[in-house]
Amino acid sequence: MEQAMAKQRVHELASELGLDVKVVLRKLKELGEFVKGPSSSIEAPVAQKVRIAFGAPQKPPAVSRTTTGTRTDTGTPAIRHVDQRAFDPTSPSARQRGWRAGSVPAPQHPDLLANIQRMALRFPVFRDHIEALRSLGSQIVYAGPCKQEGFRECSVAHVRFSEAIENGFGFTREVMLFYSPHADLQGRTFEAAVRELTHSARSVTPDTFFMWSPDNRLRVKLHDWSRPSKLAIPLLVDDEDELSLISLLRDHVYARDLFYVTTPVFGASFFGRRTLLQALRDDVFHQRVAGIFGLRKSGKTSILMQLQEELQQDDVVTVLVDLEAFPSPPEDPTDDIVADLRRRLIAELKTRKLRVQELSELGERPGILEFKNAFQVILKRLSADGHRVLLLLDEIEYLTPADRIDIAEGDMPRIAQLLSALRSVVQESDNFTFVLSGLTSAIIEGGRLYGRPNPLFSWAKAFYVSPLAREEADDLASTVGGKMGIQIEPGALEALHEASGGHAYLYRNLSSAVVGHLPTDDFQRRMTRSAVLTELADWKSRVQGNIEEMVQHVKRYYPTEAVMLELLLENPADFKELASSEHVAVRRLTDLGLVHESQGEFEVNVILELT
């Protein structure tokens, strides 16, 4: 018997694992084991290596009758009897055993069991789903009606997956299952499911959920309605395929590229910058004006949006204004900015059912003083109710284009007047402040602004968004990769950070490029250092335009710093000689993360080598 089990044909191993034989052959090649074809025999230790590579448990001896541990609510192992058939490689459960590792204990609470029973009576297919989950070591931990008005006929359940599934697909919390009785599923029901997920009081996965309805076009509709931040997986389980639930997860979770983003991120997609966010939060409640400065695509707007998100529960009315959308000096944008501030404040206050009368009574394009007076009346009323107002002015460099106008003495006094009015409101109220964000800090560092004393000089506090620290970058990559079922090896993390210089956009962009070449048919995907290095040449050519844009922005708004940067690239010795006399420019380059200093020696950030 032992001699018979010593070897196994490749196609037999593929059948045991429930995989296509080509997938197993490719994995053998990756492991350095070269075989001719599906009928080739492999030694038992080699077969064990393949099982481990695909997340399946090692094959126990035929005489073994051990038990396997289950996970309790406290995380401690409990002993559970396992049927002897679990060790039979020809039985269906043998293919599932790898995904059962760290099984969740069956529900015991009478209320939960009663709720599950009621939901199963309303949706009989729920019983099939429960059994499919149980066969994979996963259990229903919550069941009840949908709480969204107008959708009470729908039901909701939460599943806690086995530890193996959680590790394989990056889950750390419960996952919602949403059931609709409608044979023609509508978009409004999908949106109700999203609201149910968003407003759940339980610890539930925020960006992924399952959805079921008797609609024959469920798969097509969810594919159309889903978005990366809210992935809806059609809960269509094949009774004849015991791993169909795993295949569902693989086909949908692995298909996402969560690294690729072109817009600011916040919430679950935001990583790092905790110290900066806490400092900004303190500034809001202590009425200090702050400025956030950094390179293009370094994450400044994401920081503003994350701050806005985190202050929602603190009675802070936040208004974000993108100044890039307005005319830029020498054309005067002041009237347009004031009109937009009035409109946005009214909209945000109405959303929270707060007072807007004084602002509404103004004309659509009020003067600076008119706006200031009306706004102060509103703030006094809001203060009595404990509300604050925070104004976020993004892309502030568009108010100070140094290549088009003399910022210190140019004929644009109304910009300085508007900032003076905002400063005055901060000083005369107890519930308002504002934050500036952009590339250049000149707007708070110069003593003169457009022919007037600069109201923000030596008053606003500057923060610089430097490249991601290695620890922050590792956290981003490991967490985002985990949500796509990708394990990123330490060498790959090091290579990602080295090649991108820690620049937030470039780091995610490179990670996305590597993910695009990882196989999607493996149940265990890994990003290795070699995979990153293989992608580097093509990636560098694709992002060269982005980096050149960043450099051109520096040249436009920091002309002195741009000259020093070119000098460092061409003649480091001359740069070092001038560093003491041009210490302000050197400090700005260092704050922006473009130059590093170590023991008196200077070098450019690695991203500049890509230009």
N, C-alpha and C positions, 0 to 999 in steps of 0.2 A: 504493500500500500504506500509506504513511504517513498519507494523508488518510483511508483507511478505518479506521485505528486511532485517529484523532483523537478520536472520540466512541464511547461505549459505552452501551447501554441499561441501566437499573437492574436489570432482571431477569437480564441477562447477567452483570453484576457479582456479583449475589447467588449465581448458580449457580457462578461461578468460586470464590467464597469459601466455598461450601458452607453458606450461611445462608438463612434465610427472607427473602423479599423485604421483608416488613414491618420486619424488624430493620434492614435496610440503609436503608430509607426513613426510619426513626426516627433513625438515625445521621446521615444527610444533613441532617436538620432540626437536630440538635444542632450540626452543623458550620456552620450558617448557610446551607446550600444547599437551597433550596426547589424541589421538583419535583412535578409533578402526579401521577405514578403509576408503576407498574412499567415501562411502555413508554417513559417519558421518557428522552431521551438526556442524558448528562452529558459534560463535557469531560474529557480525559485527566488533567489536574492534579487535578480533583475526585475522579476515580476513585482516583488515587494516595493522596489524603488519606484516603479510606475504607479502603483496604487497610492503611495505616499504623495507623489507628484500631483496626482489628481484629487487629493484630499480624501481618498478612501482609506479605511483602516487596514492595518496589516492583517493578513489572513492567519487566524489562530490555528493551533493544532487541532486535528479532528477530535482528539479526546478531551479538549478543553470544555469546561462547563462553567466558566466564570460568569460573574455579573458585571454589568456596566453601571457607571455612576450617572445620576441625573442631577441637574442643577436645582437647588432649592431657592426660595426667595432671598435667602441671605447669602447665596453664592457658595454654600458648603455642599460637598457631594453627599448624596443619599444613595443607599443601596437599593437596586431595583432588580427583580427577577427578570431574566431575559429568556425567551423561548429558545430551545435548542436549535430551532430552524434558522435562527438569526445567523448561525455559523455555517449554514449550508450555502456554498457559493452559487448554487443553481437556483436558490429561492429568490423571489422578488425582493425580499428585505435586504439581501446582501448588497444590492446596488444602493440602498438607502442608508446603510449603516454609517457611512462617512459623514453624511449630513445630519445624523441623529446625535452626534457627539455634543455633550453638554445639553442634554434634553431638558425641557421645561416641565415641571411637575404638572399633572392634570389638575384642573380646577376643582376645588372642594367646597367653596363657600356656597351655601344654599341659595342665596340671592343671585349669585352669578349663574349657577346652574339653572335656576328658574328663568332667568333672562335669556339664556342660551336656548332653552326649550321653547320659549315664546317666539324667539326669532326664527327658529327652525320650523315652527308651525306656519309662520308667515312666508318664509322662503325655504322650501324643502331642499333646495340645492345647497343651502348652508350646511346641512348634515354631511354632504359629500366633501365639502371644503374642509370641514372639521376633521374628517377622517384622513384627507390628504395631508393636512397639517400635522396630525398626530403621528402619521407614518414617518414624518421627517423630524420628530422630536420637538414639535412646536405646538403651542396651545392657545386657545382663546382666553384672554384675560379680562375682557370687557365686552358687553353686548347691551344694546338698548336702542330706542328710537332716535331718529334724526331730530336734532333740536332746532333746525332752521324753520322759520315760519313759512308755511305753505308747502312743506316737504315732510310732514309728519308721517306720511305713508312709507317713507324710506326708513331703512334701519342701518345701524352702524355697529361694527365689532372691531376689536383691537386684538391683534395676534402678537405674541412674543415668540420670535423664532429661536430655534436651537442656537447654541453658541457657535457651532460650525457654520451655520447659515449667516449669522450676524458677522462673523469674521470674514466670510467669503464675499459678502456684499456690502460691508461697511455700515451695517445697522448697529445702533447702540440703544435704541428705544423701541417702544411698541410701534406697530404699523397698522394703519387704519384700513378696514375693509368696508366699503360703502355699497349698499344694496338698494336698487330701485326696481319697483314692480312694472315700470313702463316699457312696453314693447317698442316704442318709438322714443328713445332717449333724447332729451333736449339739452341744449347747451346750458339752459338755466339750472338744470339738475346738476350738471357738472360743476357749475359755479357754486351751487349750494353745498356740494361735497367739499369744495375748496374752502368755503367759509367754515364748515364743520371741522375741518382739519385745522384751520388757522386758529379757531377760537376754542379748541379743545382744552379742558382744564387738566388733562392727563399728560404725561411725558410721552409724546408721540412724535414719530419721525416727521419733520416739517415739510419735506420736499418729495415724498413718495407715498402713494397709496394705491390700493386695489379697488376696482369698481366692477360691479356685476349688474346686469339687467338682462331681460329676455330678448333684447334687441339683437337681431341677426347681424346688424352692422356695428356692434359695440366696438370691435377692434378698430375699424376704420375711423369711427367718430373719435375715440379716445386718442388715436394717433394724431388726428387733426387738432384736437383741443388741448392736448398736453403741451407743457412748456418745461424747460429745464428745471425751473424752480418749483414746479408742481407736476411731477410725473405720475400719470394715472395708468396703471397696468390693468388690462382687461382680465378679470378673474375667470378664465376659461380653462378648466382642468380636464385633461384627457384621462378618463378612467383606466385606459389600457396602458398608460405610461406612468409608472410610479414616480418618475422624476420630472413630470411635466411642469410642476410648480417651480422647480429649480430652473428648468429651461425657460419658463416665463421670465423669471428674474434675470437670468443671463441675457436673454434677447433684448430686454428693455434697459436694465441697469448698465450693461456693458456697452450698449449702443450710445450712451450719452458721453459727451465730452464736456465735463464740468470745468475743465481748466480754461476752455476757450470763452472769453468774455470780451465784449467790445464796449460795454457800458459800465458805469459805476456799480459796485456791489455793496450790499449791506445785509444785515440779518445773518442767516446761517452761512452765507457765502463770504462773509467778511472775516478776515484773520489778522491777528496781531494788533499792534498800535494801542495796546491796552493802557500803557502809561500816558500816552498823549491824550487818549479819550478821557481818562480820569481827570487830567489837568484841565481839559476844555470844559468838562462838566462842572468842575469847581469854579471855573471862571464865570460860567453862566449864573450860578447861584450867588456869586460874590460880585456880580456886575463888573467884571473886568473885560475889556475888549481885547480880542486875540487875533493874530494873523497866522495863517497856515501857508507855508511856502515850500515849493519843491518843483522838480522837473515835470515836464509834460508826462502824463500817464503814470505818475508815481503813486497815485491813490488819494490825492487831496479831496476830490469830490466824493469819493467813497467814504472818507472819514467824516465829511459833513453829513452825508446821508445816514451813516451809522449813528452819529451823534443825534440826529433828528429822530431816528428810530428809538434810541434808548431813552429819550426825554419824553416820549409820548405819554407815559404813565405818570409823569411828574407835573401835570398841569402846565406844561410849557408849550405855547403856541409857536411853532417854528415855520418860518417862511424862507425858502431857498430861491435866490435870484441868480440867474446865469448872465453875467454882464457881457459875455461874448456876443449875445444876441442884439446888443444895442450899438448905435453909432459910436465910433471911437474918435477922440480928439485928433485933428483940430475941429472936427464936427462936434457940437455940443450935445451930449446925450442926456443931460440932466432932466429935462421935462419928461422924456420917455421913461426914465428910471423912476421918477416920482409917481407918474401915472400907473406904472406897473406895480410899484410897492402898494399903492392904495388898493388896486384891484385884487392883488394876491392876499393882502391882509383881510379884506372883506370876505373873500371866499373861504379862507381858513377859519376865521372867526364864526362865520355862518355854519360851517361844518360842525363846530363844537357848540352851536346855539348860544354864542356869546354876543355881546353888544357890538353893533356896527353903525349905529345911527349917525354919529358925528362924521365918520368917514364917508358914509353914503350920501350925506348932504353936501359934500364937496362936489365941485365939478369934476369931470373925468380927467382933466389935466390941471390939477391945483398947483399953486406956487409952493416953493419950499416952506415958507413960513406958514401958509395955510395948512399944509399937510402936518407940519410939526405941532401946531396948536391943537388940531383935531385929534391927532394921535395921542397927545398927552392926556386929553380928557378921557379917551378910551382906556388908557393905561391905568388911570386912577380908579376907574370903575372895575377893571379887571383885578387890580391889587386887592380890593376889598374882598374878592372871592378867592384869593390865593393863586391867581393865574399870572404867569410870566409870558413875555414875548421875546423870542430870539430871532434875529435877522441874520441870514447867512448870505454874504455877498461873494459869489464865486467868480473866478477868472478876473480878478481885480486888476491885472496888468493891462487890460484893455482900456482902463482909465488913465494909464500912464505910459503911453508908447514913446519911449525915449528917442526912437529913430524918426519920429514925426513931429515932435513938439518939445520945447524946453519945459521940462516938468517943474522946475523951480520957479521960473518967471514967465512962462507962457501965458497967453491971453485966454484962459479958461477958468475964471475965478468961481463959476457956479458949482464946479465939482468940489472945490474946497469948501464952498458954502454949504453944500449938502452934507458933507462929512462933519462940518462944524455943527449943523443942526442935529445930526444923529448923536454926536458926542454930548450936546446939550441935553438931549432927551435922557441919555444914560445918567447924567449928573443930577437931573431934576426929578427922576423917578426912582422907585425901588424895585422895579420888576421888568427892566428891559436892558438888553445889551446886544452887541452884534459881533460877528466873526467875519474876517476877511480871508480870502483864500486865492492863491495864484502863484505865478512863477516868481515875480519880483517883489522884494520887500522894500523897494524904494519909497513906496507910498507911506511908510511909517518911519523911515530912517532919515529923511531929509528935513531940514529945518524949515524950508520954504516949499510951498505947493501952489503952483499957478499964481504967483504974485502975492500970495497971502501967507501968514504964518500957518504952518502945517498943523491942523488940529490933532493929528495922531502922533506927532513927533514926541518921542520919549513918554508916550502914554499907552499905546497899544503894545502888547507883548507878542514877540515873534516865536513861532515854532517852525522847525524845518522837518519836512518829511524825508528822512534819509532812506537809503535802500534797506530792504528787509534784513534783519539780523538772521544769522544762520538758523537759530532756534525757531524764529517766527516762520521762516521759509520752510523748514522741515515740517512744522505743524500744518502749514497750508497744504503742502504736497501730500503728506500722509493722510490727512483727513479727507481731502477732495479725492485722492486716489482710492481711498477705502470705499467711498460712495460709488465708485465705478468697479469695485471688485479687484483693484490693483494693489498689490503689495510693492512698495518702492524700497529697494535695498539701500543701505547706507551709502554705498559708492555712487549710486544714482543721485541721491540727495546732494552729495558733495559736488558732483559734476553739474547739476542744475544750477546750484548757487554760484559756482565758479564762473560758468559760462555767461550767466545773465547779470552778474554783478549785484544780485539781490534786488534789481529793479522790478517792482511788482508786476508791471505789464509784461516785461520781457520774460520774467520767470514763468508766469502762467502760459505765455505764448510758446515757450520752448517745451514746457511740460505737455502742452496740447499737441505739439508736433510729434513728440515721442509716442504719445498715446495713440495717435493716428496710425502707427505702424505696429502696434501690439496685436496679437491674434485675439479674435473675439470668440473663438470656439473652444478655448480652454476654460476649465472651471477654476483654475488658479492662474491668474495673470500676474506677471512680475515685471517690474521695470528695473533693468540692470544698468550698471555704469556703461557697459558696452553699447546698450541700446541708445543711451543719451549721446555718447561720443559719435556713434554712427550717424546720428541725425544732425550733428552740429553744422557741417559744411552747408547743407541745403538751407538750414534755418538761418544761418548768418546772412546768406544772400537775400532771403525773404524779408528780414527785419532791418536791412540796411537803410531803407527809406525812412522807417520810423525813427531810427537813431539820428539820422541827418536832420529830421524835423526838430528833434529835441535840441540839437546843437544850434540850429538856426534860430530857435526861440531864445536861447541863451545869448546869441550874438545880438539879437534885436533889443532885448531888455537889459542885458548886462554887457555893454560894449567893452568896458575895461577888463572885466573878468574873461571875456572871450579872447582878448589879446593875450592875457596871461596863460590861458589854457593852451592856445596855439604855441606859445613859447615853451611851455612844459613838454609838449609833444615833440617839439623840434630840438630844444636845447635845455635839458633839465638843469644844467649848471647855471645858466643865465637866470632861469626861473628862481632858483634857490637864492641867488644874489639879490634879486629884486623883492623877494618874499617879505622882508622886514619893512621895506618902504611902502609896499602895496598890501599891507596886512589885512585891510578891509576886504579887498578882492579875493585874497587867499582864503579868508574865513568864509566868505560866501560860497566859493567853490567847494570848500570842505563841507559846509552845511548842506549843500545840494547833493553831496555824495559823488561829485565829479572828480575830486582829488582826495587822496589819502596821504596822511603824514605819519611817518614812523621814525622816531629817533632823529628828527631833523631832516629826513629825506622825504621827497615828494614823488608820488606816482599817480597816474591817471586811473580812473575806474576802468575795468576791463571792457566795459561796453563801448568806450571810445575807440578801442582797437578795431571795432567792427565798421567804423566809418571809412 
